[in-house]
Amino acid sequence: MKRHIIIALCVLAALTSCKSAGRFQEAAQELFRGEVVARAGDHKLHRGELEKFIPAGVSPEDSANLAARYIKAWAEDLLLVDMAEAQLSASEKDVSKELEQYRRSLLKYRYEQLYINQRLDTLVTDAEIEEYYANHAASFTLERPVIKARYLIIPSDSRLLKRIKALMSSQDDTEVTEAEQLAYTSAIKYADMSDTWMDAITLGQELSVDYKILLSSIKNGFSEIKDDSGNLHLAYIVDMIPAGKTAPLEYCRERISDLVLSARRHDLQLALEESLLEDARKNNKFVTY
């Protein structure tokens, strides 16, 4: 097989000296790229290009679906461009101004990022976070309750349910650990998030229940919801801050850190703009008349 390919290539190379050189060179290029799998107008999609789009290890069915999606998108894109080329006037097809504007915007953005990244102090101290929190408390009003909880999903007929429920609501760390050990052998899911604030929506997602139903079902510190499969979705509410109250600092810490860094980036960008203007004025590169 390899010998036949080599012979074919030699023949093609020899024929490139003829008047039909262009056609034979194109044929040689297609031989290297692989067979054509689709055509849209004068455009050809080769198997080699298509295979780059399909990840290794996918099933034949997924591979076929991915290939079909890629070919469809490829054809739509090229056919639309061809139609635009045919229907638009010369002035409408002139995108040089837009390309230059985009180029300038991209260059400005890249330089600003380089300038900021070289100067940005990414360390945000606890003191800075606490100060920001104190000065912007109104910005951290809760839209939904935040909760600390221990929760599990367990067959409602489990013989260990009553014991786990008692242990997971204990104030004794040893008993809480025992609850986790028992849940490991009998529960479908168990988690102790008693040290971390979470949004009520997040807790609902963890338990696969609507968070509003979860909140409305809380009684004596427990939310218990039974599903159609006979499993009990249970949460012990260690602590909860209702909607409308100020979120606790720990819940806001990461967000505040991002806000502080964003403000620093903004300040650096303004400093860059001011320094450029100042330097340009000093060097007589920026003059107003």
C-alpha positions as CSV (number, residue, x, y, z in Angstrom):
1,M,0.0,0.0,0.0
2,K,2.8,2.4,1.0
3,R,4.6,1.6,-2.3
4,H,1.5,2.5,-4.3
5,I,1.2,5.8,-2.5
6,I,4.8,6.6,-3.2
7,I,4.4,5.8,-6.9
8,A,1.3,8.0,-7.1
9,L,3.2,10.9,-5.5
10,C,6.1,10.5,-7.8
11,V,3.8,10.6,-10.8
12,L,2.1,13.7,-9.5
13,A,5.4,15.4,-8.9
14,A,6.5,14.7,-12.4
15,L,3.3,16.1,-13.9
16,T,3.7,19.4,-12.0
17,S,6.0,20.6,-14.9
18,C,3.1,20.4,-17.3
19,K,0.4,23.0,-18.1
20,S,-1.9,21.1,-15.7
21,A,0.5,21.6,-12.8
22,G,-2.0,23.5,-10.7
23,R,-4.7,20.7,-10.9
24,F,-2.2,18.0,-10.0
25,Q,-0.7,19.9,-7.1
26,E,-4.2,20.4,-5.7
27,A,-4.9,16.6,-6.1
28,A,-1.6,15.9,-4.2
29,Q,-2.6,18.2,-1.4
30,E,-6.0,16.5,-1.1
31,L,-4.3,13.1,-1.0
32,F,-2.3,14.3,2.0
33,R,-5.3,15.8,3.7
34,G,-7.5,12.7,3.3
35,E,-10.8,12.0,1.6
36,V,-13.5,14.7,1.3
37,V,-16.4,14.1,3.6
38,A,-18.5,17.1,2.7
39,R,-18.8,19.9,0.2
40,A,-20.4,23.4,0.5
41,G,-20.2,25.4,-2.7
42,D,-16.6,25.3,-3.7
43,H,-15.4,24.4,-0.2
44,K,-14.4,20.9,0.8
45,L,-14.2,19.4,4.2
46,H,-11.5,16.7,4.6
47,R,-11.6,13.8,7.0
48,G,-8.4,15.0,8.7
49,E,-10.0,18.4,9.7
50,L,-13.2,16.6,10.9
51,E,-11.3,14.1,13.0
52,K,-9.5,17.0,14.9
53,F,-12.9,18.1,16.2
54,I,-13.9,14.7,17.6
55,P,-12.2,13.7,20.9
56,A,-10.5,10.4,21.3
57,G,-12.3,7.7,23.1
58,V,-15.9,8.7,22.4
59,S,-18.4,6.0,21.4
60,P,-19.2,5.5,17.7
61,E,-22.7,7.0,18.2
62,D,-21.3,10.1,19.9
63,S,-18.7,10.4,17.3
64,A,-21.3,10.3,14.5
65,N,-23.4,12.9,16.3
66,L,-20.4,15.2,16.8
67,A,-19.4,14.8,13.2
68,A,-22.9,15.6,11.9
69,R,-23.1,18.8,14.1
70,Y,-19.6,19.9,13.0
71,I,-20.4,19.4,9.3
72,K,-23.7,21.3,9.6
73,A,-22.1,24.2,11.4
74,W,-19.2,24.2,8.9
75,A,-21.6,24.3,5.9
76,E,-23.9,26.9,7.3
77,D,-20.9,29.2,8.0
78,L,-19.4,28.9,4.6
79,L,-22.6,29.1,2.7
80,L,-23.6,32.3,4.5
81,V,-20.2,33.8,3.8
82,D,-20.5,32.9,0.1
83,M,-24.0,34.5,0.0
84,A,-22.7,37.6,1.6
85,E,-19.9,37.8,-0.9
86,A,-22.3,37.5,-3.7
87,Q,-25.1,39.8,-2.5
88,L,-23.2,42.7,-0.7
89,S,-21.8,45.6,-2.6
90,A,-18.1,46.3,-2.7
91,S,-18.5,49.1,-0.1
92,E,-20.6,46.8,2.2
93,K,-17.9,44.1,2.0
94,D,-15.1,46.5,2.9
95,V,-14.5,45.7,6.6
96,S,-11.1,47.3,6.9
97,K,-12.3,50.1,9.2
98,E,-14.0,47.6,11.6
99,L,-11.0,45.3,11.5
100,E,-8.7,48.2,12.4
101,Q,-11.0,49.3,15.2
102,Y,-11.0,45.7,16.5
103,R,-7.2,45.4,16.2
104,R,-6.8,48.6,18.2
105,S,-9.2,47.5,20.9
106,L,-7.5,44.2,21.2
107,L,-4.0,45.7,21.4
108,K,-5.2,48.2,24.1
109,Y,-6.9,45.4,26.1
110,R,-3.8,43.2,25.9
111,Y,-1.5,46.0,27.0
112,E,-3.8,47.1,29.8
113,Q,-3.9,43.5,31.1
114,L,-0.1,43.3,30.9
115,Y,0.3,46.6,32.7
116,I,-2.2,45.6,35.4
117,N,-0.9,42.1,35.9
118,Q,2.6,43.4,36.4
119,R,1.5,45.8,39.1
120,L,-1.5,44.2,40.8
121,D,-1.2,43.2,44.4
122,T,-3.3,40.1,44.7
123,L,-3.0,39.8,48.5
124,V,-6.2,40.9,50.3
125,T,-5.8,40.8,54.0
126,D,-8.4,39.9,56.6
127,A,-8.4,43.5,57.8
128,E,-9.2,44.8,54.4
129,I,-12.0,42.4,54.0
130,E,-13.5,43.3,57.4
131,E,-13.2,47.0,56.7
132,Y,-14.9,46.6,53.3
133,Y,-17.7,44.5,54.9
134,A,-18.2,47.1,57.7
135,N,-18.4,50.0,55.2
136,H,-20.7,48.2,52.7
137,A,-23.0,46.2,54.9
138,A,-26.1,47.2,53.0
139,S,-24.6,45.6,49.9
140,F,-24.7,42.2,51.5
141,T,-28.4,41.9,52.3
142,L,-29.6,38.3,51.8
143,E,-32.1,37.6,49.0
144,R,-32.5,34.0,50.4
145,P,-31.7,32.4,53.7
146,V,-28.2,31.0,54.3
147,I,-27.8,27.8,56.2
148,K,-25.4,25.6,58.1
149,A,-26.6,22.1,58.0
150,R,-26.0,18.4,58.2
151,Y,-28.0,16.5,55.6
152,L,-28.6,13.0,54.1
153,I,-30.7,11.0,51.8
154,I,-31.6,7.6,53.2
155,P,-34.2,4.9,52.7
156,S,-37.1,5.9,54.9
157,D,-37.3,2.3,56.2
158,S,-33.7,2.1,57.3
159,R,-33.3,0.6,60.7
160,L,-30.5,3.1,61.4
161,L,-32.5,6.2,60.5
162,K,-33.7,7.0,64.0
163,R,-30.2,6.6,65.5
164,I,-28.5,8.7,62.7
165,K,-31.1,11.5,63.1
166,A,-30.5,11.7,66.9
167,L,-26.7,11.7,66.4
168,M,-26.5,14.2,63.6
169,S,-28.4,16.8,65.7
170,S,-26.1,16.3,68.7
171,Q,-23.7,19.0,70.0
172,D,-21.2,16.4,70.8
173,D,-18.5,16.0,68.1
174,T,-18.0,12.3,68.9
175,E,-21.7,11.6,68.3
176,V,-21.7,13.7,65.1
177,T,-18.7,11.5,63.9
178,E,-20.7,8.4,64.8
179,A,-23.6,9.7,62.7
180,E,-21.3,10.1,59.7
181,Q,-19.9,6.5,60.2
182,L,-23.4,5.0,60.3
183,A,-24.6,7.0,57.3
184,Y,-21.6,5.8,55.3
185,T,-22.9,2.3,55.5
186,S,-26.7,3.0,55.1
187,A,-27.3,6.4,53.5
188,I,-27.4,7.3,49.8
189,K,-25.8,10.6,50.6
190,Y,-24.5,12.3,53.7
191,A,-22.6,15.6,54.3
192,D,-21.7,17.7,57.3
193,M,-21.7,21.4,56.4
194,S,-22.2,22.7,59.9
195,D,-19.1,24.9,59.6
196,T,-20.0,26.5,56.2
197,W,-22.7,28.9,55.2
198,M,-24.6,27.9,52.1
199,D,-27.4,29.4,50.1
200,A,-30.8,27.7,50.7
201,I,-30.8,26.9,46.9
202,T,-27.5,25.1,47.2
203,L,-28.9,23.0,50.1
204,G,-32.0,22.2,48.1
205,Q,-29.9,21.1,45.1
206,E,-27.8,18.9,47.4
207,L,-30.9,17.2,48.6
208,S,-32.6,17.2,45.2
209,V,-35.6,19.1,46.5
210,D,-37.0,22.6,45.9
211,Y,-35.5,25.0,48.4
212,K,-38.9,26.6,49.1
213,I,-40.4,23.3,50.0
214,L,-37.3,22.5,52.1
215,L,-37.6,25.8,54.1
216,S,-41.4,25.4,54.6
217,S,-40.9,21.9,56.0
218,I,-38.5,22.8,58.8
219,K,-39.8,21.7,62.2
220,N,-37.9,21.4,65.4
221,G,-34.7,22.0,63.4
222,F,-35.3,19.3,60.8
223,S,-36.5,19.3,57.3
224,E,-37.8,15.9,56.2
225,I,-39.2,15.2,52.7
226,K,-40.0,11.8,51.4
227,D,-39.7,11.1,47.6
228,D,-41.7,8.7,45.4
229,S,-38.9,6.1,45.7
230,G,-39.3,5.8,49.4
231,N,-36.2,7.7,50.3
232,L,-36.1,10.4,53.0
233,H,-34.3,13.7,52.2
234,L,-33.4,15.0,55.6
235,A,-31.5,18.1,56.8
236,Y,-30.7,19.1,60.3
237,I,-30.5,22.9,60.4
238,V,-27.5,23.9,62.6
239,D,-28.0,27.6,62.0
240,M,-29.9,29.9,59.6
241,I,-30.0,33.6,58.8
242,P,-33.2,34.6,57.1
243,A,-33.6,36.6,53.9
244,G,-33.5,40.4,54.4
245,K,-30.8,40.2,57.0
246,T,-27.1,41.0,56.4
247,A,-25.1,38.0,55.2
248,P,-22.4,36.9,57.6
249,L,-18.8,37.9,56.9
250,E,-17.6,34.4,56.2
251,Y,-20.3,33.9,53.6
252,C,-19.1,37.1,51.8
253,R,-15.4,36.7,52.2
254,E,-14.6,35.5,48.7
255,R,-16.9,38.0,47.1
256,I,-15.4,40.8,49.0
257,S,-11.9,39.7,48.0
258,D,-13.0,39.8,44.3
259,L,-14.5,43.3,44.8
260,V,-11.3,44.6,46.4
261,L,-9.2,43.2,43.5
262,S,-11.6,44.6,41.0
263,A,-11.3,48.1,42.5
264,R,-7.5,47.8,42.4
265,R,-7.6,46.8,38.7
266,H,-9.8,49.8,38.0
267,D,-7.4,52.1,39.9
268,L,-4.5,50.8,37.9
269,Q,-6.3,51.3,34.7
270,L,-7.1,54.9,35.6
271,A,-3.5,55.4,36.6
272,L,-2.2,54.1,33.3
273,E,-4.5,56.4,31.3
274,E,-3.4,59.4,33.4
275,S,0.3,58.6,33.2
276,L,0.1,58.2,29.4
277,L,-1.6,61.6,29.0
278,E,0.9,63.3,31.4
279,D,3.9,61.8,29.6
280,A,2.5,62.7,26.2
281,R,2.0,66.3,27.3
282,K,5.6,66.5,28.7
283,N,7.0,65.1,25.5
284,N,4.8,67.4,23.3
285,K,3.1,64.3,21.9
286,F,-0.3,65.4,23.1
287,V,-1.4,69.0,22.4
288,T,-4.8,70.6,22.5
289,Y,-5.6,73.7,20.5
